[in-house]
């Protein structure tokens, strides 16, 4: 349902996109900074004293701007979460789907090297 609504909302912009190009990039910069500030609010909800959650969250947050890639931040956040849980003997707490996601993440990291 969400995809249908979003698709319908994007339909008018297929025709209005030339109008959006009239807005200079410098005019959108303050809005992007504001969005970034709003995106930092969930960081307060992270239990920073629990390193099992803090290290993967920190890596995900810090690697996005350092690598210029949201994908890299998410991949390394997922991988470190799983690795920490497995090394602490809590591998059963990790959902089986995260192991599948980690396998695809490792594949995406290794594939460019092949």
Z-matrix of the N, CA and C atoms (Angstrom, degrees):
N
C 1 1.447
C 2 1.540 1 110.89
N 3 1.337 2 114.15 1 -40.35
C 4 1.464 3 118.29 2 179.72
C 5 1.523 4 111.01 3 -62.18
N 6 1.322 5 116.41 4 -43.57
C 7 1.464 6 120.26 5 -178.65
C 8 1.528 7 111.00 6 -63.61
N 9 1.319 8 117.15 7 -36.96
C 10 1.470 9 120.71 8 179.51
C 11 1.523 10 109.91 9 -65.97
N 12 1.335 11 116.74 10 -45.69
C 13 1.472 12 120.30 11 -179.93
C 14 1.517 13 110.49 12 -63.14
N 15 1.326 14 116.96 13 -45.38
C 16 1.473 15 120.01 14 179.45
C 17 1.526 16 110.19 15 -62.36
N 18 1.323 17 116.33 16 -42.22
C 19 1.468 18 119.68 17 177.75
C 20 1.519 19 112.06 18 -59.59
N 21 1.311 20 116.17 19 -42.66
C 22 1.470 21 119.91 20 178.59
C 23 1.526 22 111.73 21 -66.76
N 24 1.326 23 117.35 22 -35.83
C 25 1.459 24 119.94 23 178.39
C 26 1.524 25 112.22 24 -70.47
N 27 1.325 26 117.30 25 -26.98
C 28 1.460 27 120.43 26 178.54
C 29 1.531 28 112.92 27 -80.23
N 30 1.313 29 117.97 28 -19.85
C 31 1.471 30 120.54 29 -178.12
C 32 1.527 31 113.74 30 -54.65
N 33 1.334 32 120.04 31 -47.90
C 34 1.471 33 118.09 32 -179.95
C 35 1.527 34 113.38 33 -61.43
N 36 1.329 35 116.85 34 -29.70
C 37 1.461 36 119.18 35 -177.21
C 38 1.519 37 113.14 36 -77.16
N 39 1.311 38 117.08 37 -9.56
C 40 1.464 39 118.66 38 171.38
C 41 1.522 40 109.54 39 -63.76
N 42 1.314 41 115.36 40 -32.45
C 43 1.464 42 120.27 41 -178.35
C 44 1.528 43 111.72 42 -97.52
N 45 1.327 44 117.73 43 -23.65
C 46 1.460 45 121.32 44 -176.91
C 47 1.528 46 112.81 45 -95.83
N 48 1.314 47 118.51 46 -1.61
C 49 1.462 48 120.43 47 -177.41
C 50 1.527 49 113.54 48 -60.11
N 51 1.340 50 120.46 49 -34.01
C 52 1.471 51 117.66 50 175.75
C 53 1.532 52 112.52 51 -61.02
N 54 1.330 53 117.20 52 -30.65
C 55 1.460 54 119.60 53 177.79
C 56 1.526 55 111.33 54 -68.48
N 57 1.314 56 116.58 55 -33.49
C 58 1.456 57 119.98 56 179.75
C 59 1.524 58 111.91 57 -68.19
N 60 1.313 59 116.97 58 -25.82
C 61 1.469 60 119.55 59 179.28
C 62 1.527 61 111.59 60 -73.03
N 63 1.309 62 117.98 61 -11.71
C 64 1.461 63 121.18 62 177.57
C 65 1.527 64 112.23 63 -75.54
N 66 1.321 65 116.93 64 -19.39
C 67 1.459 66 120.60 65 -180.00
C 68 1.525 67 108.23 66 -81.10
N 69 1.330 68 118.28 67 122.41
C 70 1.469 69 119.80 68 -178.29
C 71 1.529 70 111.03 69 -69.31
N 72 1.316 71 115.51 70 152.65
C 73 1.464 72 121.25 71 -178.38
C 74 1.518 73 111.88 72 -61.54
N 75 1.313 74 116.80 73 -33.11
C 76 1.467 75 119.49 74 -178.81
C 77 1.527 76 111.56 75 -66.46
N 78 1.317 77 117.52 76 -23.09
C 79 1.461 78 120.46 77 178.67
C 80 1.523 79 111.78 78 -76.65
N 81 1.320 80 117.49 79 -22.63
C 82 1.458 81 120.00 80 -179.10
C 83 1.523 82 112.40 81 -90.48
N 84 1.327 83 118.28 82 -13.91
C 85 1.460 84 121.44 83 -176.66
C 86 1.530 85 112.79 84 -59.51
N 87 1.329 86 120.60 85 -47.11
C 88 1.469 87 118.90 86 179.66
C 89 1.530 88 112.86 87 -61.47
N 90 1.310 89 116.79 88 -35.12
C 91 1.467 90 119.88 89 178.89
C 92 1.516 91 110.00 90 -67.09
N 93 1.326 92 117.57 91 -40.40
C 94 1.465 93 120.46 92 178.72
C 95 1.524 94 111.66 93 -65.60
N 96 1.317 95 117.32 94 -36.08
C 97 1.471 96 120.37 95 176.20
C 98 1.529 97 109.54 96 -65.16
N 99 1.310 98 117.03 97 -41.31
C 100 1.459 99 121.46 98 178.70
C 101 1.529 100 111.31 99 -64.14
N 102 1.298 101 117.01 100 -40.95
C 103 1.461 102 120.73 101 176.50
C 104 1.523 103 110.13 102 -62.27
N 105 1.323 104 117.34 103 -41.59
C 106 1.457 105 121.16 104 177.05
C 107 1.518 106 112.43 105 -61.26
N 108 1.322 107 116.73 106 -39.21
C 109 1.463 108 120.50 107 177.26
C 110 1.521 109 110.33 108 -64.20
N 111 1.321 110 117.18 109 -43.23
C 112 1.472 111 120.64 110 179.03
C 113 1.530 112 111.08 111 -65.57
N 114 1.317 113 116.88 112 -30.58
C 115 1.465 114 119.84 113 -179.36
C 116 1.532 115 111.86 114 -73.82
N 117 1.322 116 118.20 115 -17.32
C 118 1.461 117 120.13 116 179.10
C 119 1.527 118 112.39 117 -82.46
N 120 1.300 119 118.72 118 -12.79
C 121 1.457 120 121.70 119 -178.46
C 122 1.539 121 112.82 120 -58.54
N 123 1.340 122 120.73 121 -41.76
C 124 1.467 123 119.37 122 178.38
C 125 1.535 124 113.92 123 -63.90
N 126 1.327 125 118.02 124 -15.64
C 127 1.465 126 120.06 125 178.82
C 128 1.523 127 111.56 126 -64.37
N 129 1.318 128 117.10 127 -24.99
C 130 1.464 129 120.10 128 178.80
C 131 1.526 130 111.62 129 -70.80
N 132 1.325 131 117.98 130 -21.46
C 133 1.459 132 121.50 131 -178.09
C 134 1.528 133 112.79 132 -85.67
N 135 1.327 134 117.42 133 -6.36
C 136 1.465 135 121.09 134 179.19
C 137 1.524 136 108.45 135 -77.34
N 138 1.319 137 116.15 136 135.04
C 139 1.459 138 121.22 137 176.51
C 140 1.529 139 108.06 138 -79.33
N 141 1.311 140 116.82 139 92.95
C 142 1.460 141 121.80 140 -173.95
C 143 1.522 142 112.50 141 -71.74
N 144 1.334 143 117.56 142 -12.98
C 145 1.466 144 120.48 143 177.69
C 146 1.523 145 111.83 144 -83.31
N 147 1.315 146 116.86 145 -17.58
C 148 1.461 147 122.24 146 179.02
C 149 1.530 148 107.68 147 -96.24
N 150 1.334 149 116.48 148 102.79
C 151 1.467 150 119.07 149 -173.59
C 152 1.520 151 112.74 150 -66.53
N 153 1.350 152 118.26 151 -19.98
C 154 1.466 153 120.38 152 177.29
C 155 1.533 154 111.07 153 -64.35
N 156 1.296 155 117.12 154 -28.80
C 157 1.460 156 121.65 155 177.03
C 158 1.524 157 112.06 156 -99.98
N 159 1.327 158 116.46 157 -34.30
C 160 1.458 159 120.58 158 -173.12
C 161 1.527 160 112.88 159 -70.18
N 162 1.328 161 117.51 160 -42.00
C 163 1.468 162 119.90 161 -176.77
C 164 1.532 163 111.56 162 -65.27
N 165 1.351 164 119.15 163 -49.77
C 166 1.473 165 117.82 164 177.56
C 167 1.526 166 113.04 165 -62.77
N 168 1.330 167 116.81 166 -37.61
C 169 1.468 168 119.41 167 179.16
C 170 1.525 169 110.51 168 -65.96
N 171 1.325 170 116.51 169 -43.27
C 172 1.460 171 120.21 170 179.05
C 173 1.525 172 110.86 171 -62.12
N 174 1.333 173 116.42 172 -45.58
C 175 1.469 174 119.59 173 179.51
C 176 1.521 175 111.20 174 -61.09
N 177 1.318 176 117.03 175 -43.16
C 178 1.465 177 119.86 176 179.85
C 179 1.526 178 110.75 177 -62.21
N 180 1.328 179 116.33 178 -43.27
C 181 1.471 180 120.31 179 -177.49
C 182 1.524 181 111.16 180 -69.60
N 183 1.313 182 117.76 181 -41.07
C 184 1.462 183 120.35 182 -174.18
C 185 1.529 184 112.68 183 -80.66
N 186 1.333 185 116.94 184 -30.65
C 187 1.469 186 118.70 185 -177.11
C 188 1.527 187 113.03 186 -77.25
N 189 1.314 188 117.97 187 -23.62
C 190 1.473 189 119.02 188 178.42
C 191 1.532 190 110.38 189 -60.03
N 192 1.333 191 119.81 190 -53.61
C 193 1.472 192 117.15 191 179.46
C 194 1.525 193 114.10 192 -73.35
N 195 1.332 194 117.30 193 -29.77
C 196 1.468 195 118.77 194 -178.17
C 197 1.525 196 112.72 195 -73.16
N 198 1.328 197 117.61 196 -31.71
C 199 1.463 198 120.56 197 -179.49
C 200 1.531 199 112.59 198 -100.89
N 201 1.336 200 116.86 199 -4.79
C 202 1.468 201 122.06 200 -175.96
C 203 1.528 202 110.97 201 58.59
N 204 1.330 203 116.95 202 31.39
C 205 1.455 204 120.65 203 -176.36
C 206 1.524 205 110.12 204 -145.83
N 207 1.308 206 116.23 205 116.67
C 208 1.463 207 120.56 206 175.48
C 209 1.526 208 109.08 207 -63.75
N 210 1.310 209 116.05 208 -37.15
C 211 1.457 210 120.88 209 -178.83
C 212 1.523 211 111.66 210 -59.34
N 213 1.325 212 117.63 211 -45.32
C 214 1.458 213 120.72 212 -179.63
C 215 1.532 214 111.26 213 -63.14
N 216 1.312 215 117.15 214 -41.46
C 217 1.458 216 120.15 215 178.30
C 218 1.516 217 112.06 216 -61.27
N 219 1.320 218 116.92 217 -44.26
C 220 1.460 219 121.36 218 -179.67
C 221 1.524 220 110.52 219 -67.62
N 222 1.321 221 116.55 220 -44.02
C 223 1.473 222 120.25 221 -179.66
C 224 1.523 223 110.34 222 -58.36
N 225 1.310 224 117.99 223 -50.53
C 226 1.462 225 120.64 224 -176.63
C 227 1.516 226 111.82 225 -70.15
N 228 1.323 227 117.92 226 -30.11
C 229 1.456 228 120.43 227 173.91
C 230 1.519 229 111.34 228 -64.55
N 231 1.324 230 116.59 229 -46.73
C 232 1.470 231 121.00 230 178.09
C 233 1.528 232 111.15 231 -62.40
N 234 1.325 233 115.79 232 -47.65
C 235 1.464 234 119.53 233 -176.92
C 236 1.528 235 112.13 234 -62.79
N 237 1.321 236 117.23 235 -44.91
C 238 1.466 237 118.84 236 -179.32
C 239 1.527 238 111.60 237 -67.46
N 240 1.316 239 117.90 238 -34.95
C 241 1.466 240 120.40 239 176.50
C 242 1.526 241 110.13 240 -60.30
N 243 1.326 242 116.13 241 -48.36
C 244 1.462 243 120.24 242 -179.61
C 245 1.522 244 111.49 243 -65.00
N 246 1.317 245 117.44 244 -43.94
C 247 1.467 246 121.09 245 -178.90
C 248 1.527 247 111.08 246 -62.54
N 249 1.317 248 117.28 247 -43.79
C 250 1.464 249 120.45 248 179.46
C 251 1.524 250 110.55 249 -62.44
N 252 1.329 251 116.86 250 -45.16
C 253 1.467 252 120.33 251 -179.70
C 254 1.530 253 111.06 252 -62.38
N 255 1.326 254 117.03 253 -42.25
C 256 1.463 255 120.55 254 -179.00
C 257 1.527 256 110.35 255 -66.66
N 258 1.335 257 118.53 256 -44.31
C 259 1.462 258 120.99 257 -179.66
C 260 1.525 259 112.72 258 -66.21
N 261 1.332 260 117.17 259 -26.98
C 262 1.463 261 120.33 260 178.07
C 263 1.528 262 112.14 261 -86.90
N 264 1.330 263 116.44 262 2.41
C 265 1.457 264 120.35 263 179.64
C 266 1.515 265 113.87 264 78.34
N 267 1.321 266 116.18 265 18.51
C 268 1.459 267 120.99 266 -179.61
C 269 1.527 268 110.92 267 -111.31
N 270 1.310 269 115.67 268 32.69
C 271 1.464 270 120.50 269 -177.68
C 272 1.517 271 113.52 270 -62.24
N 273 1.333 272 117.04 271 -26.04
C 274 1.472 273 120.20 272 178.83
C 275 1.522 274 112.21 273 -72.37
N 276 1.338 275 117.63 274 -19.04
C 277 1.464 276 121.11 275 177.73
C 278 1.526 277 111.56 276 -74.52
N 279 1.312 278 116.88 277 -20.00
C 280 1.461 279 121.52 278 -179.74
C 281 1.525 280 108.29 279 -80.14
N 282 1.318 281 115.58 280 128.91
C 283 1.466 282 120.96 281 179.74
C 284 1.524 283 109.46 282 -63.42
N 285 1.331 284 116.90 283 144.09
C 286 1.466 285 120.55 284 -177.29
C 287 1.526 286 112.17 285 -61.34
N 288 1.330 287 116.68 286 -28.80
C 289 1.461 288 119.48 287 -179.82
C 290 1.530 289 111.27 288 -67.56
N 291 1.333 290 116.70 289 -30.63
C 292 1.464 291 119.28 290 178.66
C 293 1.524 292 110.87 291 -67.60
N 294 1.319 293 118.08 292 -32.51
C 295 1.464 294 120.41 293 175.23
C 296 1.533 295 110.41 294 -63.89
N 297 1.320 296 116.65 295 -38.94
C 298 1.472 297 120.32 296 177.65
C 299 1.523 298 110.30 297 -66.78
N 300 1.335 299 115.91 298 -43.30
C 301 1.472 300 119.92 299 177.97
C 302 1.529 301 109.92 300 -61.91
N 303 1.329 302 116.57 301 -40.90
C 304 1.470 303 120.03 302 178.39
C 305 1.523 304 111.95 303 -63.33
N 306 1.328 305 116.64 304 -37.71
C 307 1.468 306 119.73 305 177.99
C 308 1.529 307 110.37 306 -62.57
N 309 1.326 308 116.70 307 -44.22
C 310 1.466 309 119.99 308 177.39
C 311 1.526 310 111.25 309 -67.07
N 312 1.330 311 117.10 310 -34.46
C 313 1.465 312 120.43 311 178.32
C 314 1.523 313 110.38 312 -65.21
N 315 1.325 314 116.46 313 -44.44
C 316 1.471 315 119.97 314 177.65
C 317 1.523 316 110.74 315 -62.88
N 318 1.324 317 115.50 316 -40.08
C 319 1.462 318 120.56 317 177.47
C 320 1.530 319 110.57 318 -60.88
N 321 1.324 320 117.09 319 -42.04
C 322 1.470 321 120.16 320 179.69
C 323 1.523 322 111.93 321 -68.48
N 324 1.327 323 117.05 322 -27.77
C 325 1.464 324 119.53 323 177.38
C 326 1.522 325 112.06 324 -78.80
N 327 1.329 326 116.57 325 -32.69
C 328 1.460 327 121.66 326 -176.29
C 329 1.535 328 111.81 327 -87.28
N 330 1.301 329 117.45 328 -30.69
C 331 1.476 330 121.81 329 -174.63
C 332 1.538 331 113.27 330 -55.59
N 333 1.328 332 120.12 331 -42.62
C 334 1.472 333 117.90 332 179.10
C 335 1.525 334 113.00 333 -64.79
N 336 1.321 335 117.94 334 -20.84
C 337 1.450 336 120.87 335 -178.72
C 338 1.523 337 112.55 336 -80.78
N 339 1.329 338 116.67 337 -18.17
C 340 1.465 339 120.71 338 -177.39
C 341 1.499 340 113.12 339 -81.43
